C-alpha cells in the first residue's frame, strides 16, 4: 500500500514513531486524515490499536469501539471518587468505575502491551469519556501515576465539524467539571496536552475560491459576500433535479428516510430484496448499510466504499442509477454512461489479540457482514455524509442545529459547480466557544514541530532505553515464582523442581544490579553529551552483547525443562507458570533488540517500520521455533475444547483456561451439537433455547435474522447453538 504524505504529515509521523508525545491531528475535510491514519497503522513499529467512539466510525477506521476495547460504562462519567448523583441520567464515578470490570489475563496483557492508541473521529469523543478511558488504562496497566497508563495517544478528527452529544440532564451535572464537552477539556490532558497539528493541503477540492469559502465557514468567519455567493445557487425548482445524479443533504434522519422511501415507491419497476450474509459476531450497531436492501431498476444509489479493485471505477459517495438487477447481480450506471457490476463487500468485526509467539498485537476477526456496498441516494443526512465525496448535491440546511453542520455539508462537494441550495443560507452563524478558540490557537507549525522534535525524541529514546535494561519486573517475577513452591515435596509434584528453579534464578538474578548500573551510564550520556546518539548506540550494543546471552540461555532452559515435562501428569499449572516466565524473558529480549534497531535507524534518519521488525533475525527465529512446536501438536482446537467440556468445565472456564472468548468456545462446541454428542439444553438455559427454537424455521438463512428478533440477553453464541441444534433435529427427522 503506497501513501504520499505532505512535509507536515511526514514530520508528524516522525513525532509519533520516535517520541511518546500525544498528538491531535486535525484538518479540513479532504486533507488526508484517513490516509495518514492508514499510513501510521501500516508503518509504525509501535504496537498499535485503532478505536473510535461509535460502531460505524470504528468500522470505517478498521478498528474497534472504545467501549468494547476497554469495557467502558455507558452514560456520563464524573472524574471524582463520589457517589453517583441521584438524577435522571446514568452516571459512573471513580467510586464505582471498576466495581463490575472483569478483564481476563489475556485482555490485560493486550492492554498492557499497547504503545500507541489511535482514536479516530475524536470530534465525537466527550471529555468525560476520555477521562474514563484515562482512569481505566491507568488501572489495567498498573501505572496509576501516568496519564493513559503510559501509552501514547493519537487523536484524529475535525472539531469544527459535528460536536459531541451531551444530553441536558447530563450537562447539568458535568458542567461543574468541564468548560465544554470537547475531548481537549479532559482532566487527563491538562498537564500533558497533545501537540496540535493541522493538515492544510486540501485534496478533495481544487477550486481555490471554493476552498477559501470553506475555510471561512469552518472557522465561522464567513462573510456576507460568501453568503451572497452561495445563495445565488438557491433554486426554487430544485425538486426537478432529483434523480439526475443529485443527492439531498438534510439535517434529520426523518427527512432523508421520507425522501428515499417516496422516490423508491414512485418507481414502477419490480422490487428485489438483498439480505446481508452475517457470519459470527456482528452487532447491529456495526451495520454499514441495510440488513435487507430493497432496490428497483432506476433507483438512485451511492457507493459507500471505494473501488476495492484499485481501478477507481467508483468511490465512497459516488452516485449512480441501478441499470439492471436480478437476484444474483446488480449493475449501476453513472451519468457519463459508464456502467459497473457491483460486487459484495465484506465488513469485519474484529478484536485485538496478543500474539504469544511474537508478543505483537494481532487482529482477530470475530464476524463479518457481507452486503452490496450501496445505499439509496436520493437523500442522506449531513451527519452520515461525513467522509463521503459528492459531485452534485442539493443542500437543505433550514434546520441546521449545530456549529459545523453547514461546513460539513458544503465540504462534501468537490466544487460549487454541482451545488444547489433548496433554501437560502441565513446570515447568522454559530459562535465558536471560547475554549475552542483557545485550543485552535495552540496549532503547531511545521517549523515548530521540527524544532521541538529533537528534544522530545531524546527524552523518548532515553526513556525507552532505560526501560529496556530495567530488570526489576523480570527478576521480581522469578522470585515470586520461587516463593510459590510452598508445599511439602510429598504433597506436590511441582515441589520436586525447586532445585532446578533455584539454579535458573541464580543465573539470571545478577543482571538486575548490572542493569541498574548501566541505566546510570545512560542517564549520564543523555545529560552530558550534546551529540548523545553515537555513544548511546555503542553502549547499548555492548550491553546487549552482555545481557542477551544470559536471557536467551534462560529462555532455552525453561523451554527444554517444559518439554521434559510433557509426559508428566498433574503439572498443568506448573507448566503454565513456566510458559509465562519464558514469555516474560522473551519480551525483554524483544524490547532490547527493538531498542537497538530504533536507535540505529534514528541515527541513519530512517523510519523503523513494522516490516523491519518482522524481517529481523530475532523475530524470524521465534517464528521458526513456534512452527516446530505447532507441528508437534496437531490436535484440532475444537477437540481440545470438547475434551475440557467432557472434564466437566463450563464454557467460561474453558475460555479462561484457553485464553479465548466464550463465543469461540461456543463455536467449537457447536460442532458436537451438530453430531448429537452434546445436547444443546446442557449448554443453554431451557427457556431461552425454547424461545429461540420457536423463531427458527427451515427457511432461516442466518443467525442474524434470529438475533434481530431477540434482546441483548441472547448472545450470538447462543443463537448459533440454537441454529445448530435445530438443524440436527431436522436431520434426524429426515
C-alpha positions as CSV (number, residue, x, y, z in Angstrom):
1,X,0.0,0.0,0.0
2,X,1.6,3.3,-1.1
3,X,1.0,6.6,0.6
4,X,2.1,10.2,-0.4
5,X,2.5,12.4,2.7
6,X,2.9,16.1,2.8
7,X,6.0,17.5,4.6
8,X,4.0,18.4,7.7
9,X,2.5,14.9,7.7
10,X,6.0,13.3,7.5
11,X,7.2,15.3,10.5
12,X,4.1,14.3,12.4
13,X,4.8,10.6,11.6
14,X,8.3,11.1,12.9
15,X,6.9,12.5,16.1
16,X,4.6,9.5,16.5
17,X,7.4,7.0,15.8
18,X,10.2,8.5,17.8
19,X,8.6,10.3,20.7
20,X,5.9,9.5,23.2
21,X,4.0,12.8,23.0
22,X,0.3,12.8,22.4
23,X,-0.8,14.2,19.0
24,X,-4.0,15.8,17.9
25,X,-4.2,15.6,14.1
26,X,-6.8,17.7,12.5
27,X,-7.5,19.3,9.2
28,X,-10.2,20.5,6.9
29,X,-12.4,18.0,5.0
30,X,-10.3,16.3,2.3
31,X,-6.9,17.0,3.7
32,X,-5.9,13.3,4.1
33,X,-6.6,12.5,7.8
34,X,-7.7,9.0,6.9
35,X,-4.7,8.5,4.6
36,X,-2.4,9.4,7.5
37,X,-4.2,7.0,9.9
38,X,-3.6,4.1,7.4
39,X,0.0,5.2,6.9
40,X,0.7,5.1,10.6
41,X,-1.0,1.7,11.1
42,X,0.9,0.2,8.2
43,X,4.3,1.7,9.0
44,X,4.8,2.3,12.7
45,X,7.0,0.0,14.7
46,X,4.8,0.6,17.8
47,X,2.2,-1.9,18.9
48,X,-1.0,-0.1,17.8
49,X,-4.7,-0.3,18.3
50,X,-7.3,1.8,16.4
51,X,-10.5,2.7,18.2
52,X,-13.4,5.2,17.7
53,X,-16.4,6.4,19.8
54,X,-19.1,4.8,17.7
55,X,-19.6,1.5,15.9
56,X,-19.8,2.9,12.4
57,X,-16.8,5.1,13.0
58,X,-14.8,2.1,14.2
59,X,-15.7,0.0,11.2
60,X,-14.8,2.9,8.8
61,X,-11.4,3.2,10.6
62,X,-11.0,-0.6,10.5
63,X,-10.7,-0.6,14.3
64,X,-12.9,-1.3,17.3
65,X,-15.1,0.8,19.6
66,X,-13.6,2.3,22.6
67,X,-16.3,0.7,24.8
68,X,-15.6,-2.8,23.5
69,X,-11.8,-2.3,23.8
70,X,-11.9,-1.1,27.4
71,X,-15.3,-2.3,28.6
72,X,-16.3,1.3,29.4
73,X,-19.6,2.0,31.1
74,X,-22.4,3.7,29.2
75,X,-23.7,7.1,30.2
76,X,-21.7,10.0,31.7
77,X,-18.5,9.9,33.9
78,X,-17.6,12.1,36.8
79,X,-13.8,12.1,37.4
80,X,-14.1,12.1,41.2
81,X,-14.4,9.5,43.9
82,X,-18.0,10.3,44.9
83,X,-21.3,8.5,44.9
84,X,-23.1,8.8,41.5
85,X,-25.7,11.7,41.7
86,X,-29.3,10.7,42.0
87,X,-30.6,12.4,38.8
88,X,-32.5,11.2,35.7
89,X,-29.3,10.1,33.9
90,X,-26.8,7.3,34.1
91,X,-23.6,8.3,35.8
92,X,-20.4,6.5,36.7
93,X,-17.7,7.9,39.0
94,X,-14.3,6.8,40.3
95,X,-16.2,5.3,43.2
96,X,-17.9,2.6,41.1
97,X,-15.9,2.6,37.8
98,X,-14.2,-0.7,38.5
99,X,-16.9,-2.4,40.5
100,X,-18.0,-4.5,37.5
101,X,-14.8,-4.6,35.4
102,X,-13.8,-8.2,34.6
103,X,-10.7,-8.5,32.4
104,X,-9.2,-11.9,31.9
105,X,-5.4,-12.2,31.9
106,X,-5.1,-12.3,28.1
107,X,-7.1,-9.0,27.8
108,X,-5.0,-7.4,30.5
109,X,-1.8,-8.5,28.8
110,X,-3.0,-7.0,25.5
111,X,-3.9,-3.6,27.1
112,X,-0.5,-3.6,28.8
113,X,1.4,-4.1,25.6
114,X,-0.3,-1.2,23.6
115,X,2.2,1.5,22.8
116,X,0.0,3.7,20.5
117,X,-3.7,4.1,20.8
118,X,-5.3,5.9,17.8
119,X,-8.7,7.4,18.4
120,X,-10.4,8.4,15.2
121,X,-13.4,10.8,14.8
122,X,-12.4,12.5,18.0
123,X,-14.9,15.3,17.4
124,X,-17.5,12.9,18.8
125,X,-15.4,12.0,21.9
126,X,-16.6,13.6,25.0
127,X,-14.2,15.0,27.7
128,X,-15.8,12.8,30.4
129,X,-15.4,9.7,28.3
130,X,-11.7,10.4,27.7
131,X,-11.2,10.8,31.4
132,X,-12.9,7.5,31.9
133,X,-10.5,6.0,29.3
134,X,-7.6,7.5,31.2
135,X,-8.5,6.0,34.6
136,X,-9.3,2.7,33.0
137,X,-5.9,2.5,31.3
138,X,-4.1,3.5,34.5
139,X,-5.9,0.8,36.4
140,X,-5.4,-2.0,33.8
141,X,-1.7,-1.2,33.1
142,X,-1.0,-0.8,36.8
143,X,0.6,2.6,36.2
144,X,-1.7,4.9,38.1
145,X,0.6,7.9,38.2
146,X,0.9,8.1,34.4
147,X,-1.8,9.6,32.1
148,X,-3.4,6.8,30.0
149,X,-1.2,4.3,31.8
150,X,1.9,5.5,30.0
151,X,0.8,4.8,26.4
152,X,0.8,7.4,23.6
153,X,-2.5,8.6,22.1
154,X,-3.0,9.9,18.5
155,X,-6.3,11.8,18.3
156,X,-7.7,12.3,14.7
157,X,-10.7,14.4,13.7
158,X,-12.0,17.8,12.9
159,X,-13.5,19.6,15.9
160,X,-15.1,22.2,13.7
161,X,-17.4,19.6,12.2
162,X,-20.0,17.9,14.4
163,X,-19.7,18.3,18.2
164,X,-20.0,15.5,20.8
165,X,-23.6,14.9,22.0
166,X,-24.4,15.5,25.7
167,X,-27.9,15.4,27.0
168,X,-29.2,18.4,29.0
169,X,-29.6,16.3,32.2
170,X,-26.0,15.1,31.9
171,X,-24.6,18.5,31.2
172,X,-26.4,20.0,34.2
173,X,-24.0,17.8,36.3
174,X,-20.9,17.7,34.0
175,X,-20.7,21.5,33.6
176,X,-19.3,21.6,37.1
177,X,-16.3,19.6,36.0
178,X,-15.8,20.7,32.3
179,X,-15.8,24.0,30.4
180,X,-17.2,22.2,27.4
181,X,-17.8,18.7,26.3
182,X,-14.9,18.6,23.7
183,X,-12.2,16.0,24.3
184,X,-9.4,18.5,24.9
185,X,-11.2,19.6,28.2
186,X,-10.4,16.2,29.8
187,X,-8.5,16.4,33.0
188,X,-6.1,13.8,31.7
189,X,-4.8,16.3,29.2
190,X,-4.4,19.3,31.5
191,X,-0.7,18.6,32.4
192,X,0.2,16.8,29.2
193,X,-1.8,18.4,26.3
194,X,-1.5,16.9,22.8
195,X,0.6,18.6,20.1
196,X,-2.0,20.2,17.8
197,X,-1.2,19.5,14.1
198,X,-3.4,20.7,11.3
199,X,-3.0,19.2,7.8
200,X,-3.5,22.1,5.4
201,X,-3.3,20.7,1.9
202,X,-6.8,20.0,0.5
203,X,-7.1,17.0,-1.8
204,X,-10.9,16.9,-2.3
205,X,-11.3,20.3,-3.8
206,X,-9.1,22.2,-6.3
207,X,-11.2,25.4,-6.8
208,X,-9.3,28.0,-4.8
209,X,-12.4,30.2,-4.4
210,X,-14.4,27.3,-3.0
211,X,-11.6,26.2,-0.7
212,X,-11.3,29.7,0.7
213,X,-15.0,29.9,1.3
214,X,-15.0,26.5,3.0
215,X,-12.1,27.6,5.3
216,X,-14.1,30.7,6.4
217,X,-17.2,28.6,7.1
218,X,-15.2,26.1,9.0
219,X,-13.9,28.7,11.4
220,X,-17.2,30.6,11.5
221,X,-15.7,33.6,9.8
222,X,-17.8,33.6,6.7
223,X,-18.5,37.0,5.2
224,X,-21.7,38.5,3.7
225,X,-20.1,38.1,0.3
226,X,-19.7,34.3,1.0
227,X,-23.4,34.0,1.9
228,X,-24.4,36.0,-1.1
229,X,-22.3,33.9,-3.4
230,X,-23.8,30.6,-2.1
231,X,-27.4,32.0,-2.1
232,X,-27.0,32.6,-5.9
233,X,-27.1,28.7,-6.1
234,X,-30.6,28.6,-4.5
235,X,-33.2,27.1,-6.8
236,X,-36.9,27.1,-6.2
237,X,-37.2,24.2,-8.8
238,X,-34.6,22.0,-7.0
239,X,-37.0,19.0,-7.0
240,X,-36.8,18.8,-10.7
241,X,-33.1,17.8,-10.3
242,X,-33.9,14.7,-8.2
243,X,-32.8,11.5,-10.0
244,X,-30.3,13.4,-12.1
245,X,-27.3,12.4,-10.0
246,X,-28.1,14.9,-7.2
247,X,-28.3,13.8,-3.6
248,X,-30.3,15.7,-1.0
249,X,-28.3,16.5,2.1
250,X,-30.7,17.1,5.0
251,X,-30.2,17.7,8.7
252,X,-32.6,15.0,10.1
253,X,-32.9,11.2,9.5
254,X,-36.7,11.5,9.1
255,X,-36.4,13.8,6.1
256,X,-33.8,11.6,4.4
257,X,-35.8,8.4,5.0
258,X,-39.0,10.0,3.7
259,X,-37.4,11.2,0.5
260,X,-35.8,7.8,-0.2
261,X,-38.9,5.9,0.6
262,X,-41.1,8.2,-1.5
263,X,-38.8,8.1,-4.5
264,X,-38.4,4.3,-4.4
265,X,-42.2,3.9,-4.3
266,X,-42.6,6.1,-7.3
267,X,-40.6,3.7,-9.5
268,X,-42.9,1.2,-11.2
269,X,-40.2,-1.4,-11.7
270,X,-40.0,-4.7,-9.7
271,X,-38.7,-4.6,-6.1
272,X,-35.9,-7.0,-5.3
273,X,-34.5,-7.7,-1.8
274,X,-30.9,-8.5,-0.9
275,X,-30.2,-9.9,2.5
276,X,-26.8,-9.4,4.1
277,X,-24.8,-12.5,5.0
278,X,-23.7,-12.4,8.6
279,X,-21.1,-14.7,10.0
280,X,-20.0,-15.0,13.6
281,X,-20.4,-12.0,15.9
282,X,-21.6,-8.8,14.1
283,X,-23.7,-6.5,16.3
284,X,-26.4,-4.4,14.7
285,X,-24.7,-1.1,15.6
286,X,-21.9,-2.0,13.2
287,X,-24.1,-2.5,10.1
288,X,-22.7,-0.2,7.4
289,X,-25.8,-0.5,5.3
290,X,-29.2,-2.3,5.3
291,X,-29.5,-5.8,6.6
292,X,-32.2,-6.2,3.9
293,X,-31.7,-3.9,1.0
294,X,-34.7,-3.2,-1.2
295,X,-33.8,-1.9,-4.7
296,X,-35.5,-1.3,-8.1
297,X,-34.2,-0.7,-11.5
298,X,-33.8,3.1,-11.9
299,X,-33.2,3.7,-8.2
300,X,-30.5,6.3,-7.4
301,X,-27.8,4.8,-5.2
302,X,-24.4,5.7,-3.9
303,X,-21.4,3.6,-3.2
304,X,-20.3,3.6,0.4
305,X,-16.8,2.2,-0.2
306,X,-14.0,2.9,-2.7
307,X,-13.4,0.5,-5.5
308,X,-11.5,-2.4,-3.9
309,X,-10.1,-3.4,-7.2
310,X,-7.9,-0.3,-7.3
311,X,-9.2,0.6,-10.7
312,X,-11.0,3.7,-9.4
313,X,-14.3,2.9,-11.1
314,X,-16.2,4.3,-8.1
315,X,-15.5,6.0,-4.8
316,X,-17.2,6.4,-1.4
317,X,-20.1,8.7,-2.2
318,X,-20.2,8.1,-6.0
319,X,-23.8,8.4,-7.3
320,X,-25.4,6.3,-10.0
321,X,-28.6,4.6,-11.0
322,X,-29.5,0.9,-10.9
323,X,-29.4,-0.1,-14.6
324,X,-30.2,-3.7,-14.2
325,X,-30.6,-6.2,-11.4
326,X,-31.6,-9.8,-10.7
327,X,-31.3,-12.0,-7.6
328,X,-27.7,-12.7,-8.3
329,X,-26.4,-9.4,-9.9
330,X,-26.7,-5.6,-9.6
331,X,-25.3,-3.2,-12.2
332,X,-25.0,0.6,-11.7
333,X,-24.7,3.2,-14.5
334,X,-23.1,6.6,-13.9
335,X,-24.1,9.9,-15.5
336,X,-21.2,9.6,-18.0
337,X,-22.6,6.3,-19.4
338,X,-20.0,4.1,-17.6
339,X,-21.5,1.0,-16.1
340,X,-20.1,-1.3,-13.4
341,X,-21.2,-4.6,-11.9
342,X,-21.4,-4.3,-8.1
343,X,-19.7,-7.0,-6.1
344,X,-20.4,-7.9,-2.5
345,X,-18.2,-6.2,0.1
346,X,-17.3,-7.7,3.4
347,X,-17.0,-5.6,6.6
348,X,-15.3,-7.2,9.5
349,X,-15.9,-7.0,13.2
350,X,-12.6,-7.7,14.9
351,X,-10.9,-7.6,18.2
352,X,-7.2,-7.2,19.0
353,X,-5.3,-10.1,20.5
354,X,-1.7,-10.5,21.8
355,X,0.3,-13.0,19.7
356,X,2.0,-15.3,22.1
357,X,4.7,-16.2,19.6
358,X,5.9,-12.6,18.9
359,X,4.3,-10.6,21.7
360,X,2.9,-8.3,18.9
361,X,-0.7,-7.2,18.6
362,X,-2.7,-9.0,16.0
363,X,-6.2,-8.6,14.6
364,X,-8.7,-11.4,15.0
365,X,-12.0,-11.4,13.0
366,X,-15.0,-12.2,15.2
367,X,-17.6,-11.9,12.5
368,X,-18.4,-10.4,9.1
369,X,-21.2,-8.5,7.3
370,X,-21.4,-9.2,3.6
371,X,-23.6,-6.9,1.5
372,X,-23.6,-4.8,-1.6
373,X,-21.7,-1.5,-0.7
374,X,-24.7,0.6,-1.7
375,X,-27.4,2.9,-0.2
376,X,-30.4,4.6,-1.6
377,X,-29.1,8.0,-2.5
378,X,-31.9,10.4,-3.2
379,X,-31.1,11.7,0.3
380,X,-28.7,11.3,3.2
381,X,-28.2,13.2,6.5
382,X,-25.3,15.6,6.9
383,X,-24.1,13.5,9.8
384,X,-24.0,10.3,7.8
385,X,-22.3,12.1,4.9
386,X,-19.1,12.6,6.8
387,X,-16.2,11.1,4.9
388,X,-18.2,11.0,1.6
389,X,-17.5,13.0,-1.5
390,X,-20.2,14.2,-3.9
391,X,-20.0,15.8,-7.3
392,X,-23.6,17.1,-7.1
393,X,-25.9,17.7,-4.1
394,X,-29.0,19.6,-3.0
395,X,-28.5,21.1,0.4
396,X,-31.4,21.5,2.8
397,X,-30.0,23.4,5.8
398,X,-33.0,25.1,7.1
399,X,-32.9,23.2,10.4
400,X,-29.1,23.2,10.9
401,X,-28.7,23.0,14.7
402,X,-25.0,22.6,15.4
403,X,-21.9,24.6,14.7
404,X,-20.2,22.9,11.7
405,X,-23.3,21.4,10.0
406,X,-23.2,23.9,7.2
407,X,-19.5,23.4,6.8
408,X,-19.7,19.6,6.8
409,X,-22.5,19.8,4.1
410,X,-20.7,22.2,1.9
411,X,-17.3,20.4,2.2
412,X,-18.8,17.1,0.8
413,X,-18.9,18.8,-2.7
414,X,-15.9,18.6,-5.0
415,X,-16.8,22.1,-6.4
416,X,-19.6,24.7,-6.5
417,X,-20.5,23.5,-9.9
418,X,-22.7,20.7,-8.5
419,X,-24.0,22.6,-5.5
420,X,-27.7,23.6,-5.3
421,X,-29.5,25.1,-2.2
422,X,-33.1,24.2,-1.6
423,X,-33.3,27.1,0.8
424,X,-31.2,30.2,1.4
425,X,-28.4,30.2,4.0
426,X,-29.2,32.8,6.7
427,X,-26.6,35.5,7.6
428,X,-26.4,34.4,11.2
429,X,-24.0,31.6,12.1
430,X,-22.9,29.7,15.1
431,X,-20.4,31.1,17.6
432,X,-17.3,29.0,18.4
433,X,-16.9,28.5,22.1
434,X,-14.1,30.4,23.9
435,X,-12.4,27.1,24.8
436,X,-12.5,26.0,21.1
437,X,-10.9,29.3,20.0
438,X,-8.2,28.9,22.7
439,X,-7.4,25.4,21.7
440,X,-7.3,26.3,18.0
441,X,-4.5,28.8,18.8
442,X,-2.2,26.1,20.0
443,X,-1.8,24.8,16.5
444,X,1.9,23.9,15.8
445,X,3.6,24.9,12.6
446,X,6.0,22.7,10.6
447,X,9.0,24.7,11.9
448,X,7.8,24.5,15.5
449,X,7.5,20.7,15.2
450,X,10.9,20.4,13.7
451,X,12.5,22.4,16.4
452,X,10.9,20.5,19.3
453,X,11.2,17.1,17.7
454,X,14.9,16.7,18.6
455,X,14.4,17.3,22.4
456,X,11.2,15.2,22.6
457,X,12.9,12.4,20.6
458,X,15.9,12.5,23.0
459,X,13.6,12.1,26.0
460,X,11.8,9.2,24.4
461,X,14.9,7.3,23.4
462,X,16.3,7.7,26.9
463,X,13.0,6.5,28.5
464,X,12.9,3.5,26.1
465,X,16.5,2.5,26.7
466,X,16.2,2.8,30.5
467,X,13.0,0.6,30.4
468,X,14.7,-2.0,28.1
469,X,17.5,-2.5,30.7
470,X,15.4,-2.3,33.8
471,X,15.2,-5.9,35.0
472,X,13.2,-5.2,38.2
473,X,9.9,-6.8,36.9
474,X,11.6,-9.8,35.4
475,X,13.7,-10.7,38.5
476,X,10.7,-10.0,40.7
477,X,8.6,-12.4,38.7
478,X,11.3,-15.1,39.1
479,X,11.5,-14.5,42.8
480,X,7.7,-14.7,43.2
481,X,7.8,-18.0,41.2
482,X,10.3,-19.4,43.7
483,X,8.2,-18.4,46.6
484,X,5.2,-20.3,45.1
485,X,7.0,-23.6,46.0
486,X,5.3,-23.6,49.4
487,X,4.2,-27.3,49.8
488,X,5.9,-30.3,51.2
489,X,7.5,-32.5,48.4
490,X,5.3,-35.5,49.1
491,X,2.2,-33.2,48.6
492,X,3.1,-31.6,45.3
493,X,4.9,-32.9,42.2
494,X,5.9,-29.3,41.4
495,X,7.9,-29.1,44.6
496,X,10.4,-31.6,43.1
497,X,11.5,-28.9,40.7
498,X,12.5,-26.3,43.3
499,X,16.3,-27.0,42.9
500,X,16.1,-26.5,39.2
501,X,14.2,-23.2,39.7
502,X,16.9,-22.0,42.2
503,X,19.6,-22.8,39.6
504,X,17.7,-20.8,37.0
505,X,17.3,-17.8,39.3
506,X,20.9,-17.8,40.4
507,X,22.0,-17.3,36.7
508,X,19.5,-14.6,35.9
509,X,19.2,-12.6,39.2
510,X,22.6,-10.8,39.0
511,X,21.5,-8.9,35.8
512,X,19.3,-6.7,37.9
513,X,22.2,-4.9,39.5
514,X,24.2,-4.8,36.3
515,X,21.2,-3.3,34.6
516,X,20.8,-0.6,37.3
517,X,24.4,0.4,36.9
518,X,24.0,0.6,33.1
519,X,21.0,2.8,33.5
520,X,23.1,5.3,35.4
521,X,25.5,5.3,32.4
522,X,22.6,6.0,30.0
523,X,21.4,8.9,32.2
524,X,24.8,10.4,32.3
525,X,25.3,10.1,28.5
526,X,21.9,11.7,27.8
527,X,22.5,14.6,30.3
528,X,26.1,15.5,29.4
529,X,26.7,14.7,25.7
530,X,25.0,17.1,23.1
531,X,25.7,14.5,20.4
532,X,24.5,11.7,22.5
533,X,23.2,9.2,19.9
534,X,26.6,7.6,18.6
535,X,27.7,7.0,22.2
536,X,24.3,5.7,23.3
537,X,24.2,3.2,20.3
538,X,27.7,1.9,21.1
539,X,27.0,1.4,24.8
540,X,23.6,-0.3,24.1
541,X,25.2,-2.7,21.6
542,X,27.8,-3.7,24.3
543,X,25.2,-4.1,26.9
544,X,23.1,-6.2,24.6
545,X,26.1,-8.4,23.9
546,X,26.3,-9.0,27.7
547,X,22.7,-9.3,28.7
548,X,21.2,-11.2,25.7
549,X,23.1,-14.5,26.1
550,X,22.1,-14.7,29.7
551,X,18.4,-14.1,28.8
552,X,18.5,-16.4,25.8
553,X,20.0,-19.2,27.8
554,X,17.3,-18.8,30.5
555,X,14.6,-18.9,27.8
556,X,16.1,-22.0,26.3
557,X,16.5,-23.7,29.7
558,X,12.8,-23.1,30.5
559,X,11.6,-24.4,27.2
560,X,13.8,-27.6,27.5
561,X,12.6,-28.1,31.1
562,X,9.0,-27.7,29.9
563,X,9.5,-30.2,27.1
564,X,10.8,-32.8,29.5
565,X,7.6,-32.5,31.5
566,X,5.3,-33.2,28.5
567,X,4.7,-36.8,29.5
568,X,4.2,-35.9,33.2
569,X,0.7,-35.6,34.7
570,X,-0.7,-33.2,37.4
571,X,1.7,-30.5,36.3
572,X,-0.6,-28.3,34.1
573,X,-0.5,-25.3,36.4
574,X,3.3,-25.5,36.8
575,X,3.9,-25.8,33.1
576,X,1.6,-22.8,32.6
577,X,3.8,-20.8,35.0
578,X,6.9,-21.9,33.1
579,X,5.4,-20.6,29.8
580,X,4.5,-17.3,31.4
581,X,8.1,-16.9,32.7
582,X,9.6,-17.8,29.3
583,X,7.2,-15.3,27.7
584,X,8.4,-12.6,30.1
585,X,12.0,-13.3,29.3
586,X,11.3,-13.3,25.6
587,X,9.5,-10.0,25.8
588,X,12.6,-8.5,27.5
589,X,14.9,-9.8,24.8
590,X,12.5,-8.4,22.2
591,X,12.5,-5.0,23.7
592,X,16.3,-4.9,23.9
593,X,16.5,-5.9,20.2
594,X,13.9,-3.4,19.2
595,X,15.7,-0.6,21.1
596,X,18.9,-1.4,19.3
597,X,17.1,-1.2,15.9
598,X,15.3,2.0,16.7
599,X,18.5,3.8,17.9
600,X,20.3,2.6,14.7
601,X,17.5,3.6,12.3
602,X,17.1,7.0,14.1
603,X,20.9,7.8,13.7
604,X,20.6,7.0,10.0
605,X,17.5,9.2,9.7
606,X,15.4,6.1,8.6
607,X,12.0,5.1,9.7
608,X,11.8,1.8,11.7
609,X,8.7,0.0,10.4
610,X,6.6,-3.0,11.4
611,X,8.1,-4.8,8.4
612,X,11.6,-4.1,9.5
613,X,10.8,-5.8,12.8
614,X,9.2,-8.8,11.0
615,X,12.3,-9.2,8.9
616,X,14.7,-9.1,11.9
617,X,16.7,-12.3,12.6
618,X,15.3,-12.3,16.1
619,X,11.7,-12.4,15.0
620,X,12.3,-15.0,12.3
621,X,14.0,-17.3,14.8
622,X,11.0,-17.0,17.1
623,X,8.5,-17.8,14.3
624,X,10.6,-20.8,13.3
625,X,10.6,-22.2,16.9
626,X,6.8,-21.7,17.0
627,X,6.2,-23.6,13.8
628,X,8.2,-26.5,15.2
629,X,6.1,-26.6,18.3
630,X,2.9,-26.4,16.3
631,X,4.0,-29.4,14.2
632,X,4.2,-31.5,17.4
633,X,0.6,-30.6,18.4
634,X,-1.8,-31.1,15.6
635,X,-4.9,-31.6,17.8
636,X,-7.8,-29.6,16.4
637,X,-8.7,-26.7,18.6
638,X,-12.3,-27.8,18.8
639,X,-11.3,-31.2,20.1
640,X,-9.3,-29.5,22.9
641,X,-12.4,-27.5,23.9
642,X,-14.6,-30.7,23.7
643,X,-12.2,-32.6,25.9
644,X,-12.2,-29.9,28.6
645,X,-16.1,-29.8,28.4
646,X,-16.1,-33.6,29.0
647,X,-14.0,-33.0,32.1
648,X,-16.9,-31.0,33.5
649,X,-15.7,-27.5,32.8
650,X,-18.1,-24.7,31.9
651,X,-17.8,-22.6,28.7
652,X,-16.5,-19.7,30.8
653,X,-13.9,-21.9,32.5
654,X,-12.7,-23.4,29.1
655,X,-12.5,-19.9,27.7
656,X,-10.4,-18.7,30.6
657,X,-8.1,-21.7,30.5
658,X,-7.6,-21.4,26.7
659,X,-7.4,-17.5,26.7
660,X,-10.3,-17.4,24.3
661,X,-13.6,-15.6,24.4
662,X,-16.7,-17.6,25.3
663,X,-18.2,-17.1,21.9
664,X,-15.2,-19.0,20.3
665,X,-15.7,-21.9,22.7
666,X,-19.4,-22.0,21.9
667,X,-18.5,-22.2,18.2
668,X,-16.2,-25.2,19.0
669,X,-19.0,-27.0,20.9
670,X,-21.5,-26.3,18.1
671,X,-19.6,-29.0,16.1
672,X,-20.6,-31.5,18.7
673,X,-24.2,-30.3,19.0
674,X,-24.4,-31.0,15.2
675,X,-23.3,-34.6,15.7
676,X,-25.5,-35.2,18.8
677,X,-22.5,-35.7,21.1
678,X,-23.7,-32.6,23.1
679,X,-27.3,-31.8,24.0
680,X,-27.8,-28.0,23.5
681,X,-30.0,-28.0,26.6
682,X,-26.9,-28.8,28.6
683,X,-25.3,-25.5,27.4
684,X,-28.2,-23.1,27.0
685,X,-31.0,-22.1,29.5
686,X,-34.1,-24.2,28.6
687,X,-36.5,-21.2,28.4
688,X,-34.0,-19.2,26.2
689,X,-33.4,-22.2,23.9
690,X,-37.1,-22.9,23.6
691,X,-37.7,-19.2,22.7
692,X,-35.0,-19.3,20.0
693,X,-36.2,-22.6,18.5
694,X,-39.7,-21.1,18.2
695,X,-38.3,-18.4,15.9
696,X,-36.3,-20.8,13.6
697,X,-37.8,-22.3,10.5
698,X,-36.3,-24.4,7.7
699,X,-36.1,-21.2,5.6
700,X,-34.0,-19.3,8.1
701,X,-30.8,-18.3,6.4
702,X,-28.6,-16.8,9.0
703,X,-28.2,-16.3,12.8
704,X,-28.6,-12.6,12.2
705,X,-32.2,-13.0,11.3
706,X,-32.9,-14.6,14.7
707,X,-30.6,-12.3,16.7
708,X,-32.5,-9.3,15.3
709,X,-35.7,-10.6,16.9
710,X,-34.2,-11.2,20.3
711,X,-33.0,-8.9,23.1
712,X,-29.4,-8.2,24.2
713,X,-29.6,-11.0,26.8
714,X,-29.2,-13.5,24.0
715,X,-25.6,-13.8,22.8
716,X,-24.5,-14.6,19.3
717,X,-23.0,-17.9,20.5
718,X,-26.4,-19.0,22.0
719,X,-28.2,-18.2,18.7
720,X,-25.6,-20.2,16.8
721,X,-26.1,-23.2,19.1
722,X,-29.8,-22.9,18.8
723,X,-29.5,-22.9,14.9
724,X,-27.1,-25.9,15.0
725,X,-29.5,-27.8,17.4
726,X,-32.5,-27.1,15.1
727,X,-30.6,-28.4,12.0
728,X,-29.5,-31.5,14.0
729,X,-33.2,-32.2,14.9
730,X,-34.3,-31.7,11.3
731,X,-31.6,-34.1,10.0
732,X,-32.9,-36.8,12.5
733,X,-36.5,-36.3,11.3
734,X,-35.5,-36.6,7.6
